[in-house]
């Protein structure tokens, strides 16, 4: 637990906004939570989040130690490409779920990160990593995870403003024509199967760019570089299926494959600005071994 003493330099600002601005490690929503819990006082008195501060007022902000979640830190082997006090960039293996869920509290990326990041400062008052984007369980490749509120806010902003650069490698059925294009089709819940997504009228805007890298096995398959401009659930898989070129091995939006035991989709490149300082960085993950072996086998077929 730590306490911050602040003096308002000007008047008229909402209390929760002022606290979040002067304590950059706090999000505005968490600042409001602290106010609502009585952990912020103005001139020694408790106040409401909507109260306007006045110039010269003295504020005390008590920031409690992050609460531990009922999750176990697990030493799951994961490749780390970069780590500092704000973020960690990992190469997630296929088969690893990102988040714990009811009935599945362990064996996830979050459990692994709790063991790998002893310097976690917590997100919104809980001792957990800040998952700002996700990969499906059976998709391998790069993810960046925040270690504190400030980093999570900045990475989330970059994602919202479409400043994060994500490039995937996908093997699809057939050869798309044209060989390079942009898919713009709204995505929402499937009208008949709520566990699936689909291109639907009235869905959320979804934009995917693709470029063919290689035609394989006499045109039965194509290796693509794919860039999701937006970040909808299952976006690449849904868009490629809607285009008539489902991702190989995608049992949900295409069909199972004897070539590979999961969808042939890999988060290859990830670029963003560092949360502190704004330096532009880009990371690259080599194609996962099972995908590489499947590709080599297809090329050998001619």
N, C-alpha and C positions, 0 to 999 in steps of 0.2 A: 504494500500500500504506500502511495506517495501523495503528498499534498502540494498544490501549486497555489501561490498567492499572485493575484493579478490586479492591476489597476486599469479601469476603463479610461482610455485616452480620448474618447468622444462619446456622445450620447446618441440614443435613438435606435441602437441595434438590438435585435432580440437576444435574450440571454443565451439560449442554446447556440445560436449562430456565433455570438461573441466567444463563447467557450471553445467551440470547435475551431474558430480562426486562431485563437491565441494558444491552443493546445493542438498542434498539427497531428499529433499521434492519435487524436480522437476523431471519429466520424461525427457528423452532426446528429445522427440518430442515437449514437452512444452518448454524446454530450447531453441530449435530451433525457436519456435514461438516467444519467447521473443526477440531473436536476430533479426528475420525478422521484428519485430515491432519497432526496434530501441531502445529497452529497455536495451540492453547490450552494453556498450562501453569499448573499449580497449585503455588505456592511453588517455581517454577523447574523443575518436573518435569512430563513429559507425563502425561496421565491419560486415562481412558475416559469416554465420554459419560454412562454410568450411575453414575459415582462421585458420592458425596454430598459436597458442599462443607461445610466447617466454618467457623464464625464466626472472622473474623480472617485467614483465608487470603488470600494475594495471588495474583491471577490476571492473566496477560498474554494478551490476545487479539489476534492478528495478522489483520487483514482485508485480503486481497490486492485489488489493483485488479481490476475486473471483466474477465473474459476476453472478447475480441472473438470473435463468431461468424463463420463463413464466409458472411456475408451482406453484400450491397452496399446502401448507403444510396442511395435513388433519389428524385429530385425529382418525385414524382407529385402533381399538383394535388388537394388535398383541403381542404374547408372546415373550419376550426377554430373552434368556438364558444367554447372556453375553454381556457386553459392556465396552469398554475403549476408550481412545483417538484415537485409530487406527482402530478398527473394531467393528462391532455389529453382533451378531449371533441371528437370529430370527427363529421362528417356523411359517412358512407361512401357513395360512389356505387355504384349497381348495376353488376355485372360485375367488381368488385374482390374477389379472394379475401383473406381475413384473414391466413392463415398460409402461409409457404413450405412446399412439400412436395417429396418426391423427384421430380426431373424438372421442377419448377416453383419454382426458387429465387429468382425475382425477380418484380417486378410485383405485389407484394402490399401489403397495408396495413402489415405489419411493415417492409417495405423503405422505405415512405414515412415511417413514424414514426422510423426511424433517421436520416433526413435532417432531419425536422422538429423533433426533440428532442435537441439537442446536450448538454442537461443530464441525460440519462439516467444514473442511478446504478447501474443493473443490477438484475437479479432473480436471486437465488440464485447470485451470483458470475459471471453472464454479462451482457454488455452487450446487453440486449434489453428491449423494452417488455413490461409485464405485461398480457397479454390475460386479462381476468377474465370476459368474456362474448363471445359471437360473433354475427355475422349471416351468414346464408347468402350465397354469392357474388352471387346475383341479388336479394337484399333490400337496399334502401337505407335510410339513416337513421342514427340516433344510436348511438354507442358511447363508453364511457368506458374509458380505458386508464391503467394505473398506471405511474409512472416509477421506483418504487423498491419494495423489499420491504415497507416499512411500509404504504404505500398499497395495495399488492396484498392484503396480509393483511386490512386493514380493509374494502376493497370486497368481497373474497371472503366475509368474514363477513356483510356486509349481504345479499349475494345468497343465502347459505345460510339466513339467518334471514328471508328474504322481505321485507326492508325496502326493497329497490330497487323503484321504481315505473316500470314499462315499459308504454307504450301504443302500439299499432300501429294503422295504418289499413289495412284490407283490403277489396278488392272481391271478392265471392263470387258464385257461381252461385245464382240463385234468392233467395228471401226466407226466412230462418230463422224458425221459429215455436217458441217465443215470440220476440218481437223483442229480448228481453234475457234472458240466461241464463248458466248456469255449466256447462261441460263437465268432467266428472270421469271420465276414462278412462285406465287405465294404458298407457304407451307403452314398446315394446321393439323389438328388431330384427324385421323382417318374417320370418316363418318360411320363406318360399320365396325371398326376395330380400334378401340380407344388406346390400345397399347402401341399402335403404329402411328406414324406420321404420313402425310400425303400432300400432294399438290391439290389445294382446294380453293375455290372462290371464297374470298373473305379471309383467307389465311394471312399470316404475317409476311411482310416483304422478305423475300429471300433471293439472293444473287450469288451465282457461282460462276467463276471463270475456269476454263479448261484449255489445255493445249496438248495435242498428241505428241508424245516423245518417240514412240516406236510402234509399228504395226507388227504383230507377232502371230506365228503359226498360220501363215497364209490368210491373214485377215480375220481369223476367228476371235482374236483378242487385240486390244490396244492398251499400251502403257501410257498413262496420262499424268501430267502435272495439273493439279486442281487447286484453285484458290477460292475458298469461301469468303466472299466480301462481307456477308452477314453471318450470324452465328446461330442458326436455328437447329433444333434437335434433329439429328440424323440427316442434316442438310445435303451433304454430298451424296449419300446413299439414295435419298429420295429423288434428288434432281437427276442423277444418272439413270435411275430406273425409269423415271418419267420420260427421259430422252430416248428410251429404248435400249440403253446400254448399261445394264445393271452391273454393279461391282461384283467381280468374280468371288464366289463363296458366300455371298450375302443371302442367307436363308430367309431373312425377313422381307427384303424388297426384290429379291431375285430367286436364286436357287442355290442349294448346296453344290459343292464342287469336289471332284476327286483330286483336283490339282493342289488344293490348299484347304486346311481344316477350319478356316475362318475367313471373314471378308478380307480381301486383298486391299487394305487401306492403311497407309502409314503417314503419320505427321512428320514430314521430312525437314522442313525449315520453319523457323519461328523468329521473327524480328519485332523489336519494340524499343521504346526509349526507357532507359533505366529510371526507376521511380525517383531517385535522388540524383539530381544533376542533369538528367535528360540525355545522356550519351546514348546514341543509337547503337544497338547491338543486334547481331543475328547469329543464331545457332543452327547446327545441322546434325541430323541423326542418320547414320547409314541404314539402308533397308534391313529390316529384321531378317534373321537367318532363314526362317521358314518361307518368307516371301521371296527371298533371294534364290533359294533352292528351287522353288516352284517356277520362277522365271527362267532359270538356267535350264530346267527340264523342258520347258516349252520351246525355248530357242533351239535346243538340241533336236527337237522334232522337225524343225525346219519350217 
